[in-house]
Amino acid sequence: MDRMLYLAMSGARQTLVAQGAVSHNLANASTTGFRADLEQFRAMPVFGDGLPTRAFALEERPGFDLRPGVVQHTGNPLDVAIQGPGWIAVQTPDGGEAYTRAGDLRLGTGGLLETSRGDLVLGNEGPIAIPPAESVTLAPNGSITIRPVGEQPNVLVSVDRLRLVNPASADLEKGADGLFRLRPGLPPVAADASVQVEPGAVEASNVSTVDALVRMIELGRKFETQLRMMRTAQENDARSAQMLQMPA
């Protein structure tokens, strides 16, 4: 009886963990460039003294969904959407390098180009700084040109170029902040000239709200099933105890 109870208990607990992953995806259904987390269950034996006769359910996140999101045209000259595979390199608060598909860019303090969440966008020589300008233009290859203040419309100055990279998906891991980083021990990746962007557009989240809601309902029913199994195990245990107490 304890085997049934233990399996149902661990299953209910891991179902709640899976609900948390799905809820996180659903909460980011409108986050630009977001990549959904994947989740799955598997049975694991309980190792210890004696034979592994007990098993428990384990919820794990085997990776993330790399399917592209819908490209939404905004008309904002600083917005860019990656065309096909590739990433925009950004600088994390600790000075490291990370990658994102969120192309809703803006000018921050001191003219530094940053994402909507405040991460500095990297160029050929580090964070991109854009001087005061009448207009800013991004090309499909990531090049940034400006028309300096007071200059004629035909006077354009090249400022920098977005650092666009395309590492292998197996080399990436997703952080709690939603940014992607290379796995520990891997060398830095070089800029990839084949990665192109679409100016004036952003890539939406790849989370399907319908699929996420259906998954939440499915997990909710699984949780109820596990609770019923726990109650059944408790009732069976009580009946067994009564039978043992019956006079011979």
N, C-alpha and C positions, 0 to 999 in steps of 0.2 A: 504493500500500500504506500510505503514511503517513496517508492520509485515514481509512482503516478503523481503523488503530491509534489515531489521535488521538480519533476518535469513541468507540471502545470504552473508551479510558482515561478520557475525561471523563465518559462515562456511568457507569462504575463508581464514580468519585469522587462524583458527584452522587447516586448511589443510596445511598451511605453517609450522605450529608447527609440524605436523605429518611428513612432508617432512624432517624437521630437525632431527627427531628421526631415520628415515630410512637412511638418509645420514650418520648419526653417526654410525649406524650399518655397512653400506657399507664401510665406511672408516676404520673399524676395522675387515674387512673380513680376513686379514692376521695377526691379533694380536693373539699371542699364548694364549689359554685358555679363549678367550673372550666369554661372554654370551650376546646374542642379547637382546635388549630392545623390549618389546611388546608395541603396541599402538592401540587405538580404539577410536571411536566416540560415543557420546550419546547426546540426546537432553535434555536440562535443562530449566526449566521455569524461567522467570525473576521475582523474588519476590520484593515486595515493596509496596507502597501505592496502594490500590485498588486490583482488581482481577489479578491473574497471567495469563494475556492473551497474553503475549509475550514469545517466546522461543528462545534459541540460541544453537548453536552447541558447544560441549566441547570435546576437544581432551585430552585423559588421557592415562597414562602408567600404566596398571594394574599389571605389573610385568615384569619378564624377562624369557627368554627361557632357560630351564635347559637341553635341549637335548645335549648329548655329541658330541664333535667335533671328527673329524677323527684323529686317532693316527698316528703320523709321526715318523719314526725311524731315529734318527740322529747319533747314535754311540757315542755321547758325554757322558762320564761317569757321568756328573753332571746333565744331563737332566732326568726328571721323568715325567711320565704321570699317572694321577690317573686312576685306574681301577674301573669302576663303580662309584657309588656315593661317595662323599667325597671331602675334601678341604685341601689345604696346608695352615697352619697358618703362617702369617707374621706379622711383627711389623710395624705399620704406623709411619710416622715422628713425630707424637705427642705422641708416646709411647703406643698407644692402639694396640689392636689386630684385625686383619682383615683376610679375607680368599680369596684364589685365586686358580684357576686351572692352572695358568701359571707355568709350571714346567721347564722353560728354566733357570736353575740356573747357578751361576758363583761365583767365589771367589772375594770378594771386598777388600777394605782396611783392613789390619790387619788379613787377612784370614777369614773374616766374610762371611758366605754364604748368598747370596742375589739373588733376582729375577733380570731379565734383566732390570726392571725399577728402581732397586735400593732399594726395600723393603727388610729388613732383614728377613731371614727365621728363624722361631722359632723352638726350640727343647724342650727337657724335662725341661731345666732350663733357658730358655730364648734364645736369639740369638745364633746361632751355629757358633762357631769359630773353624776352621780347621788349625792345626799347619802345618808347612812345611812338605811335604810328597812326596815320589816318585810316589804314586798313591792314588786315592780316589775311593772308591767303595760304591755304594748305593744298599741296598738289597730291595727286594719287600716289606718288612714290614717297610721300611723307615730308617732302621739302617745304620749308616755311619761308615765305617772302613777305615783305612789308612795303608799304608806301610811307616813307618818313613824313613827319609832320611838316606841312608847308611845301612839299614837293608836288610836281605835276603828276597827273594820273599815270603817265608812261614811265615814271621813275620808280623802279622796283629794286629792292635790296634783299639779297638772300641772307637769312639769319641763321638757320640751322636745319636739321632734318630729324624727324622722329626716329628713335631707335626702335626699329621693327624687327622682331626675331621670330623664329619658327622652330623651337626645340621639339624633339620627339615627345609625344604625349606620355610615354612611359617614363620619361625623365622628370616629369612634373609632379608636384604634390600641392594640394590645396590647403591653405592656412585657414585658421579660424576667422581671419579678417577678410576672407573672400579672395585674396590675392594668390597667385600661383608662383611657386619658387622651384628651382632645380633641387633635386634630391641631394642630400649631403654627400660630399666627395666628388661631385661631378664638376668638370671645368666650366667656366663661363661660356656662354654661347655668343657667337659673333652676329652682327646685324645681317639680316637676310634681305638683299635687294629685290627678291622676287615677291615679297609681301607687299600688297597694295592696299590702299585705303580709299574709301568713298567719302569725300568732303561733304559737309552739310548734312550728315546723317549719323545716326547712332544705331547700335545693335541692341535690341531688347533682350530681356531675360529669355532663356530657353525653357523655362518652367511652364508646363501645361497645367493651368489651373484646374481643368476638368479632370485630368489624370491624377493630380495631387489630391483633389477632393474624393475621388473614387478610392484612392489608396487609403486615405484617412478613414473612410467608412469601412473598408475591408479590415484594416487593423483594429478598429473599434469592435467589430464583430469577433475577431480573433481573441481580443482581450476578454470579451464576455464569455467566450467558449472556455478559455483557460480558467476563469473564475468558477464556472459551472463544474469543471473537472475537479477543482479544489474542494468544492462543496460535496461533490459525489464521493471523493476520497475520504472526506471527514465523516460522511454518513456511513460509508462502508466500514470504516474503522470503528465507529460507534456500535454498529450491528455485530461486528466480530467480537468486540469486547463483551456485549450482552450474551452472545452464544457461549463464550468461555465461562461466564458466570452462572450459566444454567446448571442446576444440580444434575449429577449423573443419574 
